[in-house]
Amino acid sequence: MNSLEAEATARTHDGETPDVTELILQDILAGRLPPGTWLKQIDLERRYNCTRPQVRRALDRLVQKRLVEHIPNRGYHVHEQDGRRAQEVSDIRVILEMAVSDRIVANAGKADIANLRALALRFDDLVLNGTMLELYEANLAFHRHLLALAGNQELVELITEIRQRTSSAPVSQWRTRARVEQSGREHQQMVDAIENRDVTMLQELTRRHILQS
């Protein structure tokens, strides 16, 4: 178990009622539930000592996050990552998001920059005090606000839809504490670039952030 998983485990075993969604996520991250695993509901009830409705709600939530796949007549399975598809999706995001960097910089006012900074700081705080799903939501919130500054809602919705074609960030990127901290630093640097009206730097940071280079 890596440090990020250990911290999440500690938070769910400190005397509070465990979040079944988070417990399943921890087991996916740790490889205890490998890609393609059939998530049989009765087995999960026994594994996590919880009720069937709790398991069903957790699985449905993980389906929404693209961590779990629901196949009609076959049940729930851990999402299987397609490496080629993930790379192609990343390439598309780089093209689209770098192309609107100039608009983001031009449109960002002081209030927008302050809001972006607050969202970036919330992500950083959740590295220490939040769950993986909370980190995932905070990451999406930062990027949605960033892209909205381009002034094109269709673009925001398109990129959101494109992201959903691959498994979500916690599984594909955040297996270590170092990687999640690096993502937080990149968020802050992107806000700095916008504040400094540096389009070239924002483009380079966007490319690095998406490709995890």
C-alpha positions as CSV (number, residue, x, y, z in Angstrom):
1,M,0.0,0.0,0.0
2,N,1.4,3.4,-0.9
3,S,1.3,6.5,1.3
4,L,-1.7,8.0,-0.4
5,E,-3.7,4.8,0.0
6,A,-2.6,4.4,3.6
7,E,-3.8,7.9,4.5
8,A,-7.2,7.2,2.9
9,T,-7.4,3.9,4.8
10,A,-6.6,5.7,8.1
11,R,-9.4,8.2,7.5
12,T,-12.0,5.4,7.0
13,H,-10.9,3.4,10.0
14,D,-10.8,6.1,12.7
15,G,-14.0,5.1,14.4
16,E,-16.3,6.6,11.8
17,T,-18.6,4.6,9.5
18,P,-16.6,3.6,6.5
19,D,-17.6,5.0,3.1
20,V,-18.2,1.9,1.0
21,T,-17.4,3.9,-2.2
22,E,-14.0,4.9,-0.8
23,L,-13.2,1.4,0.4
24,I,-13.9,-0.1,-3.1
25,L,-11.8,2.6,-4.6
26,Q,-8.9,1.9,-2.3
27,D,-9.0,-1.8,-3.3
28,I,-9.0,-0.8,-7.0
29,L,-6.1,1.5,-6.5
30,A,-4.1,-1.1,-4.5
31,G,-4.7,-3.7,-7.2
32,R,-6.7,-5.9,-4.9
33,L,-9.6,-5.6,-7.4
34,P,-7.8,-5.7,-10.7
35,P,-9.2,-4.3,-14.0
36,G,-12.0,-6.5,-15.3
37,T,-12.8,-8.0,-11.9
38,W,-16.5,-8.9,-11.5
39,L,-17.9,-6.9,-8.6
40,K,-20.5,-9.4,-7.3
41,Q,-22.7,-7.5,-4.9
42,I,-23.1,-10.3,-2.3
43,D,-19.3,-10.7,-2.1
44,L,-18.9,-6.9,-1.6
45,E,-21.5,-7.0,1.2
46,R,-19.4,-9.6,3.0
47,R,-16.1,-8.0,2.2
48,Y,-17.0,-4.6,3.5
49,N,-19.6,-5.7,6.1
50,C,-22.3,-3.5,4.6
51,T,-25.9,-3.7,3.2
52,R,-26.9,-4.4,-0.4
53,P,-28.3,-0.8,-0.9
54,Q,-24.9,0.6,0.3
55,V,-23.1,-1.5,-2.2
56,R,-25.4,-0.6,-5.0
57,R,-25.1,3.1,-4.3
58,A,-21.3,2.8,-4.2
59,L,-21.1,0.9,-7.5
60,D,-23.4,3.4,-9.2
61,R,-21.3,6.3,-8.0
62,L,-18.1,4.6,-9.2
63,V,-19.8,4.0,-12.6
64,Q,-20.4,7.7,-12.9
65,K,-16.7,8.3,-12.2
66,R,-15.7,5.7,-14.9
67,L,-14.0,3.6,-12.3
68,V,-16.5,0.8,-12.7
69,E,-18.4,-0.4,-15.7
70,H,-22.0,-1.7,-15.6
71,I,-22.6,-4.3,-18.3
72,P,-26.3,-5.3,-18.8
73,N,-27.0,-8.9,-17.8
74,R,-23.3,-9.3,-16.6
75,G,-23.2,-6.9,-13.6
76,Y,-20.5,-4.5,-12.5
77,H,-16.8,-4.9,-13.4
78,V,-13.7,-2.8,-12.6
79,H,-13.0,-0.5,-15.6
80,E,-10.3,-1.8,-17.9
81,Q,-8.0,0.9,-19.2
82,D,-7.3,1.0,-22.9
83,G,-3.8,2.5,-23.2
84,R,-4.1,3.4,-26.8
85,R,-7.4,5.1,-26.3
86,A,-6.2,7.0,-23.2
87,Q,-3.2,8.3,-25.2
88,E,-5.4,9.4,-28.1
89,V,-7.8,11.2,-25.7
90,S,-4.9,13.0,-24.0
91,D,-3.6,14.1,-27.5
92,I,-7.0,15.5,-28.3
93,R,-7.2,17.4,-25.0
94,V,-3.8,18.9,-25.6
95,I,-4.8,20.2,-29.0
96,L,-8.1,21.7,-27.8
97,E,-7.0,23.1,-24.4
98,M,-3.7,24.6,-25.7
99,A,-5.7,26.3,-28.6
100,V,-7.8,28.3,-26.1
101,S,-5.0,29.3,-23.8
102,D,-4.9,32.8,-25.3
103,R,-8.7,33.3,-24.7
104,I,-8.4,32.1,-21.1
105,V,-5.6,34.6,-20.4
106,A,-7.5,37.4,-22.2
107,N,-10.8,36.7,-20.4
108,A,-9.5,36.0,-16.8
109,G,-10.3,38.9,-14.5
110,K,-9.1,39.3,-10.9
111,A,-12.1,37.5,-9.5
112,D,-11.7,34.6,-11.9
113,I,-8.0,34.3,-10.9
114,A,-8.9,34.4,-7.2
115,N,-11.5,31.7,-7.7
116,L,-9.0,29.5,-9.6
117,R,-6.4,30.0,-6.9
118,A,-9.0,29.0,-4.3
119,L,-9.9,25.8,-6.2
120,A,-6.2,25.0,-6.6
121,L,-5.7,25.5,-2.8
122,R,-8.7,23.3,-2.1
123,F,-7.1,20.5,-4.2
124,D,-3.9,20.9,-2.2
125,D,-5.8,20.7,1.1
126,L,-7.5,17.6,0.1
127,V,-4.2,15.8,-0.5
128,L,-3.9,15.8,3.3
129,N,-7.4,15.9,4.5
130,G,-9.7,14.5,1.8
131,T,-10.5,11.2,0.1
132,M,-9.6,10.2,-3.4
133,L,-13.1,10.9,-4.7
134,E,-13.0,14.4,-3.2
135,L,-9.7,15.0,-4.9
136,Y,-11.2,13.8,-8.2
137,E,-14.1,16.2,-7.8
138,A,-11.8,19.1,-6.8
139,N,-9.6,18.4,-9.9
140,L,-12.7,18.5,-12.2
141,A,-13.9,21.7,-10.6
142,F,-10.6,23.4,-11.2
143,H,-10.4,22.4,-14.8
144,R,-14.1,23.2,-15.5
145,H,-13.6,26.7,-14.2
146,L,-10.3,27.1,-16.1
147,L,-11.9,26.0,-19.4
148,A,-15.0,28.1,-18.8
149,L,-12.8,31.2,-19.1
150,A,-12.4,30.5,-22.8
151,G,-16.0,31.6,-23.2
152,N,-17.1,28.5,-25.0
153,Q,-19.5,26.3,-23.1
154,E,-19.6,23.7,-25.9
155,L,-15.9,23.3,-25.5
156,V,-16.3,22.6,-21.8
157,E,-18.9,20.0,-22.4
158,L,-16.9,18.4,-25.2
159,I,-13.8,18.0,-23.1
160,T,-15.8,16.7,-20.2
161,E,-17.3,14.1,-22.5
162,I,-13.9,13.2,-23.9
163,R,-12.5,12.7,-20.5
164,Q,-15.2,10.2,-19.7
165,R,-14.0,7.9,-22.5
166,T,-11.2,6.7,-20.3
167,S,-10.9,5.7,-16.7
168,S,-10.8,8.7,-14.3
169,A,-7.9,10.4,-12.8
170,P,-7.4,8.6,-9.5
171,V,-6.9,5.2,-11.2
172,S,-4.8,6.3,-14.1
173,Q,-2.6,9.1,-12.6
174,W,-2.7,9.2,-8.8
175,R,-1.2,6.0,-7.6
176,T,1.4,7.8,-5.5
177,R,1.5,10.8,-3.2
178,A,4.3,12.4,-5.4
179,R,2.0,12.3,-8.5
180,V,-0.9,14.0,-6.8
181,E,1.4,16.7,-5.2
182,Q,2.9,17.3,-8.7
183,S,-0.6,17.9,-10.1
184,G,-1.3,20.4,-7.3
185,R,1.9,22.3,-8.1
186,E,0.9,22.4,-11.8
187,H,-2.5,23.8,-10.9
188,Q,-0.8,26.6,-9.0
189,Q,1.7,27.3,-11.9
190,M,-1.2,27.5,-14.4
191,V,-2.9,30.1,-12.2
192,D,0.5,32.0,-12.0
193,A,0.8,31.9,-15.8
194,I,-2.7,33.4,-16.2
195,E,-2.1,36.1,-13.6
196,N,1.2,37.0,-15.4
197,R,-0.6,37.0,-18.8
198,D,1.8,34.4,-20.1
199,V,0.0,32.5,-22.8
200,T,3.1,30.5,-23.9
201,M,3.7,29.3,-20.3
202,L,0.1,28.4,-19.9
203,Q,0.2,26.3,-23.1
204,E,3.3,24.5,-22.0
205,L,1.9,23.8,-18.5
206,T,-1.3,22.6,-20.0
207,R,0.6,20.2,-22.3
208,R,2.7,18.8,-19.4
209,H,-0.3,18.5,-17.1
210,I,-2.4,16.5,-19.5
211,L,0.4,14.3,-20.7
212,Q,1.9,13.9,-17.1
213,S,5.3,14.7,-18.5
